Amino acid sequence: MTASNVYRILCLRGVESTKAQQITNVLQSLGSLSFRNAYHIETQETTPEAVAEAVHKVDDIKNQKIIGGR
């Protein structure tokens, strides 16, 4: 997924454009540009640490679903 696609998804979700760009930049630096992260990430903070924590939460939810949890 490209950075522009992630940015577009965040904006469609109602994230302010400045925050969407900051989140996209952090996701790109983490190598985590994916639809799942763009669609499910929940963060009000745009610091690299906050975005990394939000990505970790998305991954935890994904792993629970794979294992058979809810």
Secondary structure, DSSP 8 states (H G I E B T S, - for coil): --HHHHHHHHHHTT--HHHHHHHHHHHHHHT---HHHHHH---S--SHHHHHHHHHHHHHHHHHHHHT--
